[in-house]
Amino acid sequence: MKTKTMITCALFAAVICVFSVITIPTGIVPVTLGLFGIMITAVILGSAKAAVSTAVFILLGAVGLPVFSGFKGGVGVLAGPTGGYIWSYVIMAVIIGYAASRQYEKKLTALASIFASCLISVAVCYALGTLQFMLVQKTNLQTALTLCVLPFIPLDIVKAAAASYAGYAVKQRLIRAHLI
């Protein structure tokens, strides 16, 4: 891995850390900008670099640095009720990064594809996170969906739209400046 790539991945791992600690407590599953951080990182960096950045973020949290929502860290968070959402971030980065790395003839087509990939990745996050929540909390699917998914759908759609647009715009500027 080139030095420039390592620095870029580390920088975006830090970006994810900053977004992830921005939290509004709402019960067991808080509202956080972590998903937005993953989405914008994946749009800008593409699959491989975004996956590395996301893995670094998760490893930083696993060793105890307070990078998860509410300034929490440690393996206990990853093994806890909301850990499945965090684990799914790597898969999200790959899905979104793949769509963002493709060549598109039109900006609108690119934005639509990236937005769709963000929505698909959020669905994957919901599925994996809800599964772990159900196992850890010993609850049924209906209760888990009511607590962990339904209240977050509108805001996550907004995050996906914002990350698609902002990430695409930043990526285009970084490409023109030969920074990525």
C-alpha positions in Angstrom: 0.0 0.0 0.0 1.4 3.4 -1.0 2.0 6.1 1.7 -0.6 8.3 0.1 -3.2 5.6 0.2 -2.4 4.8 3.9 -2.7 8.5 4.8 -6.0 8.9 2.9 -7.4 5.8 4.6 -6.3 7.1 8.0 -7.7 10.5 7.3 -11.1 9.1 6.4 -11.1 6.7 9.4 -10.8 9.9 11.4 -13.7 11.4 9.5 -15.8 8.4 10.4 -14.7 8.7 14.0 -15.9 12.3 14.1 -19.2 11.6 12.5 -19.9 8.5 14.7 -19.6 10.3 18.0 -22.2 12.9 17.0 -25.2 11.4 18.7 -28.7 12.1 19.8 -29.6 9.6 22.5 -33.0 8.0 21.7 -33.0 4.8 23.8 -31.1 1.7 23.1 -30.2 2.7 19.5 -29.1 6.3 19.3 -29.4 8.6 16.3 -25.8 9.0 15.0 -24.1 10.4 12.0 -22.0 7.3 11.7 -23.9 6.0 8.7 -23.4 9.4 7.0 -19.6 9.1 7.7 -19.5 5.7 6.1 -21.5 6.7 3.1 -19.5 9.8 2.3 -16.2 8.0 2.8 -17.3 5.2 0.4 -18.6 7.7 -2.2 -15.3 9.6 -2.2 -12.8 6.7 -1.8 -14.4 3.7 -3.5 -14.7 0.2 -2.2 -11.2 -0.9 -1.2 -10.0 2.3 0.5 -13.4 2.9 2.2 -13.4 -0.7 3.5 -9.9 -0.2 4.9 -10.9 3.2 6.5 -14.0 1.6 8.0 -12.0 -1.4 9.3 -9.5 1.0 10.9 -12.4 2.9 12.6 -13.9 -0.4 13.9 -10.4 -1.6 15.2 -9.9 1.8 16.9 -13.2 1.3 18.7 -12.5 -2.4 19.5 -9.3 -1.5 21.3 -11.2 0.9 23.5 -10.9 4.3 21.9 -14.1 6.2 22.4 -15.1 6.4 18.7 -18.5 4.8 18.7 -21.7 6.7 19.4 -21.8 8.5 22.7 -18.0 8.4 23.0 -18.0 4.6 23.7 -15.4 2.1 22.8 -14.4 -1.5 23.4 -15.2 -5.0 22.3 -18.3 -4.9 24.5 -19.9 -2.3 22.2 -19.3 -4.6 19.2 -20.7 -7.6 21.0 -23.6 -5.6 22.4 -27.1 -4.9 21.1 -26.0 -2.3 18.6 -22.7 -4.0 17.5 -24.2 -5.6 14.4 -24.9 -2.1 13.0 -21.2 -1.2 13.4 -20.0 -4.5 11.9 -22.1 -3.9 8.8 -20.3 -0.7 8.1 -17.6 -2.5 6.2 -20.2 -4.2 3.9 -21.8 -0.8 3.4 -18.5 0.8 2.4 -18.0 -2.0 -0.3 -21.5 -1.7 -1.7 -21.5 2.1 -1.9 -17.9 2.3 -3.0 -18.5 0.0 -5.9 -21.4 2.1 -7.2 -19.4 5.3 -6.7 -16.4 4.0 -8.6 -18.2 3.1 -11.8 -18.0 5.5 -14.8 -21.2 7.3 -15.6 -22.0 9.3 -18.7 -24.3 11.7 -16.8 -24.1 13.2 -13.4 -27.8 12.5 -12.7 -27.2 8.8 -13.5 -24.2 8.7 -11.1 -26.1 10.4 -8.3 -29.1 8.0 -8.7 -26.9 5.0 -8.7 -24.9 6.1 -5.7 -28.1 7.0 -3.8 -29.6 3.6 -4.6 -26.5 1.9 -3.3 -26.7 4.0 -0.1 -30.3 2.8 0.4 -29.3 -0.8 -0.3 -26.4 -0.6 2.1 -28.6 0.9 4.8 -31.0 -2.1 4.3 -28.0 -4.4 4.8 -27.0 -2.5 7.9 -30.6 -2.7 9.3 -30.7 -6.5 8.6 -27.4 -7.3 10.2 -27.8 -4.9 13.1 -31.3 -6.0 13.9 -30.3 -9.7 13.8 -27.6 -9.0 16.4 -30.0 -6.9 18.4 -32.5 -9.7 18.5 -29.9 -12.2 19.6 -28.4 -10.1 22.3 -31.7 -8.6 23.7 -33.6 -11.9 23.2 -36.4 -10.2 21.5 -38.6 -10.8 18.5 -38.4 -9.3 15.0 -41.4 -7.0 15.5 -40.0 -5.4 18.7 -36.5 -5.1 17.1 -37.9 -3.4 14.0 -40.0 -1.1 16.1 -37.0 0.0 18.2 -34.1 -0.2 15.7 -35.4 0.4 12.2 -38.7 2.1 11.8 -37.9 5.4 13.6 -34.6 5.8 11.7 -35.8 5.3 8.1 -36.7 8.9 7.3 -33.4 10.3 8.6 -31.3 7.6 7.0 -32.9 8.4 3.6 -31.9 12.1 4.1 -28.4 11.0 5.1 -28.2 8.8 2.0 -29.2 11.7 -0.3 -26.9 14.2 1.4 -23.9 11.8 1.3 -24.6 10.9 -2.3 -24.6 14.5 -3.4 -21.9 15.9 -1.2 -19.6 12.9 -1.7 -20.0 13.0 -5.4 -19.2 16.8 -5.5 -16.2 16.4 -3.2 -14.9 13.5 -5.2 -15.1 15.4 -8.5 -13.1 18.3 -7.0 -10.5 16.0 -5.5 -10.1 14.2 -8.9 -9.7 17.5 -10.7 -7.1 18.5 -8.1 -5.3 15.1 -8.5 -5.7 14.4 -4.8 -7.3 11.0 -5.2 
